[in-house]
Amino acid sequence: MKKYHIQKYNSKNYHLWNEFVANAKNATFLFHRDFMEYHSDRFNDFSLLIFDENEILKAILPANLIDDVLYSHQGLTYGGIVINESSKLSEFIFITKLVLQFLDQNAIQKIIFKEMPSVYCNKPSDELSYLMFLLQANLIKKDVLSVIDLQTNFSFSRDRKSGVKRGINNKLIFREETNFDLFWNEILTPNLELKHETKPVHSLEEIVMLHRKFSKNIRQFNVYQNDKIVAGTTIFETDLVAHSQYISGNSDKNELGSLDFLHENLISNVFKEKKYFDFGISNENQGKNINKGLLYWKESFGARTIVQNFYEIETKNHPLLENVLI
């Protein structure tokens, strides 16, 4: 029998953890400890490392703990058990069983998994989805992401093309910036406060700090008219995907065509060599409703649906993985 063992993350594992993330098949820069720890004061980190009998790291689980429930980290957009390209399904089953046993023995009754959408994985990585079936997990939420496959013959709708033309006629200027202040202070934060009485997930100070650490992954693109900012988006870029983390425009965005003009430049020029462009979700009410207007806008660029599932598993169910392989 294999003699794998589990260790809770600590700062001594910093370099080992990050090296594993860099070579995993289902990881992005969001799992780097520098990204995970920008909000460490908000979460009780309970990330796990799984080693084999030769002390070789085989898997990691970015996670935080609240009472007796472990979450595949609430500060991240997606998560799960991260493995390298050489790991096969049989080993993943063994590792997952080991993790659930470990949690059960430590009086942690449940784990909440948020799946990593398939477009973010460098290789096929649906192992977790299959095991959720075996473990009789409860599906507690579904979100839909609107994603363009940039390597297919997608097309913009007549409305989007019209918006782009308005942007050109209004002499809008598209620029990448290294300064996030204008977008945060003049567009994004005021809009979120006005429309939703909320704030960006990342404060200006946090996004500036993260950009400093991940300058190739976190990028800011703004649109100007007469040297005044009128729209912008913050892109989180991974190996395969350009994702609009924040999108916002001023009150004249429809008349100016600023958001259409902005995304035409991103999709047709800046990120045309990427595999996917991800607009993110349009869901509300824990996935049970969809903002129809927002979904229409995204799909009219050629985006189509990718699903992200959220599961709740009782850790005591680990025996259900004992006789899977026959």
C-alpha positions as CSV (number, residue, x, y, z in Angstrom):
1,M,0.0,0.0,0.0
2,K,1.2,3.5,-0.8
3,K,2.5,5.5,2.2
4,Y,1.5,9.0,1.1
5,H,1.1,11.7,3.8
6,I,-0.5,15.1,4.2
7,Q,1.0,18.3,5.6
8,K,-0.6,21.6,6.3
9,Y,1.0,24.5,4.4
10,N,3.5,26.8,6.2
11,S,5.9,29.4,5.0
12,K,8.8,26.9,4.7
13,N,6.8,25.3,1.8
14,Y,6.7,28.6,-0.1
15,H,9.1,27.7,-2.9
16,L,8.1,24.1,-3.2
17,W,4.4,25.1,-3.4
18,N,5.0,27.7,-6.1
19,E,7.3,25.4,-8.1
20,F,4.5,22.8,-8.1
21,V,2.0,25.3,-9.2
22,A,4.2,26.4,-12.1
23,N,4.3,22.8,-13.5
24,A,0.8,21.6,-12.7
25,K,-1.7,20.8,-15.4
26,N,-4.7,22.5,-13.6
27,A,-3.2,25.6,-12.0
28,T,-2.8,29.3,-12.7
29,F,-1.0,32.2,-11.1
30,L,-4.0,32.5,-8.7
31,F,-2.6,29.6,-6.8
32,H,0.8,31.2,-6.3
33,R,1.3,32.0,-2.6
34,D,1.9,35.7,-3.4
35,F,-1.6,35.9,-4.9
36,M,-3.2,33.7,-2.2
37,E,-1.7,35.7,0.6
38,Y,-2.7,39.2,-0.4
39,H,-5.9,38.7,1.6
40,S,-4.5,36.3,4.2
41,D,-6.0,38.5,7.0
42,R,-9.5,37.5,5.7
43,F,-9.1,33.8,5.7
44,N,-7.9,31.0,8.0
45,D,-5.6,29.3,5.5
46,F,-5.7,25.5,5.7
47,S,-3.9,24.6,2.4
48,L,-2.6,21.1,2.1
49,L,0.4,19.4,0.5
50,I,0.3,15.7,-0.3
51,F,3.7,13.8,-0.4
52,D,4.5,10.3,-1.5
53,E,6.7,7.9,0.4
54,N,9.8,9.4,-1.1
55,E,8.8,12.9,0.1
56,I,8.0,14.0,-3.5
57,L,5.1,16.5,-3.7
58,K,2.2,14.9,-5.6
59,A,-0.7,17.3,-5.1
60,I,-1.7,20.5,-3.3
61,L,-5.1,21.8,-2.2
62,P,-5.5,25.6,-1.8
63,A,-8.0,25.9,1.0
64,N,-9.3,27.8,4.0
65,L,-11.2,26.7,7.1
66,I,-14.3,28.0,8.8
67,D,-15.4,26.0,11.8
68,D,-15.7,22.4,10.7
69,V,-15.9,23.2,6.9
70,L,-13.0,23.3,4.5
71,Y,-13.4,25.5,1.4
72,S,-11.3,25.1,-1.8
73,H,-10.1,28.6,-1.2
74,Q,-12.9,31.2,-0.9
75,G,-10.5,34.0,-2.0
76,L,-9.9,32.3,-5.4
77,T,-12.2,32.1,-8.4
78,Y,-11.7,28.4,-8.8
79,G,-9.8,25.6,-7.0
80,G,-9.7,21.9,-6.2
81,I,-6.9,19.4,-5.9
82,V,-4.0,20.4,-8.0
83,I,-1.9,17.7,-9.7
84,N,0.9,17.5,-12.2
85,E,0.7,16.3,-15.8
86,S,2.0,12.8,-15.0
87,S,-0.7,12.0,-12.5
88,K,-3.3,9.5,-13.6
89,L,-6.9,8.9,-12.5
90,S,-6.0,6.0,-10.1
91,E,-3.6,8.2,-8.2
92,F,-6.1,11.1,-8.1
93,I,-8.6,8.7,-6.5
94,F,-6.1,7.6,-3.9
95,I,-5.1,11.2,-3.1
96,T,-8.7,12.4,-2.8
97,K,-9.5,9.5,-0.5
98,L,-6.5,10.4,1.6
99,V,-7.4,14.0,1.8
100,L,-11.0,13.2,2.9
101,Q,-9.7,10.7,5.6
102,F,-7.3,13.4,6.9
103,L,-10.1,15.9,7.2
104,D,-12.4,13.4,8.8
105,Q,-9.8,12.5,11.4
106,N,-9.3,16.2,12.2
107,A,-13.0,16.7,12.8
108,I,-13.6,18.6,9.6
109,Q,-17.0,17.4,8.5
110,K,-17.4,18.9,5.0
111,I,-15.4,20.3,2.1
112,I,-16.7,22.7,-0.5
113,F,-15.1,22.4,-3.9
114,K,-15.3,25.0,-6.6
115,E,-14.3,23.4,-9.9
116,M,-11.7,24.9,-12.1
117,P,-13.4,25.6,-15.5
118,S,-12.1,23.3,-18.2
119,V,-10.7,26.2,-20.3
120,Y,-8.1,27.1,-17.7
121,C,-6.5,23.6,-17.6
122,N,-3.5,22.9,-19.7
123,K,-4.5,19.2,-20.1
124,P,-7.8,17.3,-19.6
125,S,-8.6,17.6,-15.9
126,D,-12.1,16.3,-15.1
127,E,-10.9,13.9,-12.4
128,L,-12.6,15.9,-9.6
129,S,-15.9,16.0,-11.5
130,Y,-16.0,12.3,-11.8
131,L,-15.2,11.8,-8.1
132,M,-18.0,14.1,-7.0
133,F,-20.3,11.6,-8.6
134,L,-18.6,8.7,-6.7
135,L,-18.7,10.6,-3.4
136,Q,-22.4,11.4,-3.7
137,A,-21.5,15.1,-3.4
138,N,-24.3,17.7,-3.3
139,L,-24.3,20.1,-6.2
140,I,-24.9,23.4,-4.4
141,K,-24.3,26.0,-7.2
142,K,-23.7,26.3,-10.9
143,D,-22.3,29.3,-12.6
144,V,-22.2,29.9,-16.4
145,L,-19.2,31.6,-17.9
146,S,-19.4,33.3,-21.3
147,V,-16.3,32.2,-23.2
148,I,-15.1,32.8,-26.8
149,D,-13.0,30.1,-28.4
150,L,-10.7,32.4,-30.2
151,Q,-9.4,29.6,-32.5
152,T,-12.9,29.1,-34.1
153,N,-14.9,31.1,-36.6
154,F,-16.8,33.2,-34.1
155,S,-18.3,36.5,-35.2
156,F,-19.6,39.8,-33.6
157,S,-23.3,40.6,-33.9
158,R,-24.6,43.6,-35.8
159,D,-25.1,45.4,-32.5
160,R,-21.5,44.9,-31.5
161,K,-20.2,46.0,-34.9
162,S,-22.3,49.1,-34.7
163,G,-20.9,49.8,-31.2
164,V,-17.3,49.5,-32.5
165,K,-18.2,51.9,-35.4
166,R,-19.5,54.4,-32.8
167,G,-16.3,54.1,-30.9
168,I,-14.3,54.9,-34.0
169,N,-16.5,57.8,-35.1
170,N,-16.2,59.2,-31.5
171,K,-12.5,59.1,-31.9
172,L,-11.9,56.9,-28.9
173,I,-8.4,55.9,-28.0
174,F,-7.4,52.4,-26.7
175,R,-4.4,52.0,-24.5
176,E,-2.8,49.6,-22.1
177,E,-1.8,51.2,-18.8
178,T,0.4,50.2,-15.9
179,N,-1.4,52.7,-13.7
180,F,-4.8,51.5,-12.2
181,D,-5.7,54.7,-10.4
182,L,-7.9,56.3,-13.1
183,F,-10.0,53.2,-13.8
184,W,-10.5,52.4,-10.1
185,N,-11.2,55.9,-8.9
186,E,-13.1,57.4,-11.8
187,I,-15.0,54.5,-13.4
188,L,-15.0,51.2,-11.5
189,T,-15.5,52.1,-7.8
190,P,-18.1,54.9,-8.5
191,N,-20.1,52.6,-10.7
192,L,-20.2,49.7,-8.2
193,E,-21.2,52.0,-5.4
194,L,-23.9,53.6,-7.5
195,K,-25.4,50.4,-9.1
196,H,-24.8,47.7,-6.5
197,E,-23.8,49.6,-3.3
198,T,-20.6,47.5,-3.2
199,K,-16.8,47.8,-3.9
200,P,-14.4,46.0,-6.1
201,V,-13.2,42.7,-4.6
202,H,-9.7,44.1,-4.9
203,S,-8.9,47.5,-3.4
204,L,-6.8,49.8,-5.5
205,E,-3.8,49.2,-3.2
206,E,-4.3,45.4,-3.5
207,I,-4.5,45.4,-7.3
208,V,-1.4,47.6,-7.6
209,M,0.5,45.3,-5.3
210,L,-0.7,42.2,-7.3
211,H,0.2,43.8,-10.6
212,R,3.7,44.5,-9.3
213,K,4.1,40.8,-8.5
214,F,2.3,39.5,-11.6
215,S,2.8,42.1,-14.2
216,K,2.5,39.6,-17.1
217,N,-0.8,38.3,-15.7
218,I,-2.6,41.3,-14.5
219,R,-3.1,44.0,-17.2
220,Q,-5.1,47.2,-17.4
221,F,-6.7,48.5,-20.6
222,N,-8.5,51.8,-20.8
223,V,-10.4,53.8,-23.4
224,Y,-10.2,57.6,-23.7
225,Q,-12.1,60.4,-25.4
226,N,-10.3,63.7,-25.5
227,D,-7.8,62.4,-23.0
228,K,-10.6,61.6,-20.5
229,I,-11.1,58.0,-19.4
230,V,-14.5,56.6,-20.4
231,A,-14.1,52.8,-20.0
232,G,-11.7,50.1,-19.0
233,T,-11.1,46.5,-18.1
234,T,-8.7,44.6,-15.9
235,I,-7.5,41.4,-17.5
236,F,-6.3,38.4,-15.6
237,E,-4.2,36.5,-18.2
238,T,-3.2,32.8,-17.9
239,D,-1.6,30.5,-20.4
240,L,-4.7,29.8,-22.4
241,V,-7.2,32.4,-21.2
242,A,-7.6,36.2,-21.1
243,H,-10.3,36.9,-18.5
244,S,-12.0,40.2,-17.9
245,Q,-11.9,40.5,-14.1
246,Y,-13.5,43.9,-14.1
247,I,-15.4,45.7,-16.9
248,S,-16.9,49.2,-16.5
249,G,-17.7,52.3,-18.5
250,N,-19.0,55.8,-17.7
251,S,-22.6,56.8,-18.2
252,D,-22.1,57.5,-21.9
253,K,-20.8,54.0,-22.7
254,N,-23.7,53.1,-24.9
255,E,-23.7,56.3,-26.9
256,L,-19.9,56.2,-27.2
257,G,-19.7,52.5,-28.0
258,S,-16.7,52.5,-25.5
259,L,-17.1,48.9,-24.2
260,D,-17.6,47.4,-27.6
261,F,-14.6,49.4,-28.9
262,L,-12.5,48.3,-26.0
263,H,-13.3,44.6,-26.4
264,E,-13.0,44.6,-30.1
265,N,-9.4,45.7,-29.6
266,L,-8.8,43.0,-26.9
267,I,-10.4,40.1,-28.8
268,S,-9.2,41.0,-32.4
269,N,-5.8,42.3,-31.6
270,V,-4.2,42.0,-28.1
271,F,-5.3,38.5,-27.3
272,K,-6.0,37.0,-30.7
273,E,-3.4,34.3,-30.2
274,K,-4.9,33.1,-27.0
275,K,-7.1,30.0,-27.0
276,Y,-10.0,31.6,-25.0
277,F,-11.4,35.0,-24.0
278,D,-13.5,34.7,-20.8
279,F,-16.1,37.4,-20.0
280,G,-16.8,35.6,-16.7
281,I,-20.3,35.0,-15.2
282,S,-23.6,36.8,-15.6
283,N,-25.2,34.9,-12.7
284,E,-27.0,36.3,-9.7
285,N,-28.8,34.6,-6.7
286,Q,-26.2,31.8,-6.2
287,G,-26.4,30.8,-9.9
288,K,-30.1,30.5,-10.0
289,N,-30.7,33.6,-12.1
290,I,-28.9,35.2,-15.1
291,N,-28.7,38.9,-15.9
292,K,-30.3,38.7,-19.4
293,G,-28.9,42.0,-20.7
294,L,-25.3,41.2,-19.6
295,L,-25.5,37.7,-21.1
296,Y,-26.8,39.1,-24.4
297,W,-23.9,41.6,-24.6
298,K,-21.3,38.9,-24.0
299,E,-22.8,36.3,-26.4
300,S,-23.1,38.9,-29.1
301,F,-19.3,39.0,-29.3
302,G,-19.5,35.2,-30.0
303,A,-19.1,33.9,-26.5
304,R,-20.8,30.7,-25.5
305,T,-21.4,28.8,-22.2
306,I,-18.9,27.0,-20.0
307,V,-20.2,25.7,-16.7
308,Q,-18.5,25.9,-13.3
309,N,-19.8,23.6,-10.6
310,F,-19.7,23.9,-6.8
311,Y,-19.9,20.8,-4.6
312,E,-20.4,20.0,-1.0
313,I,-18.9,16.7,0.2
314,E,-19.1,15.0,3.6
315,T,-15.6,13.9,4.5
316,K,-16.9,10.7,6.1
317,N,-17.8,9.5,2.6
318,H,-14.2,8.6,1.8
319,P,-14.9,4.8,2.0
320,L,-16.9,5.3,-1.3
321,L,-13.6,5.5,-3.1
322,E,-12.2,2.2,-1.8
323,N,-13.4,-0.2,-4.5
324,V,-13.7,2.0,-7.6
325,L,-10.9,0.2,-9.5
326,I,-11.8,-3.4,-10.2
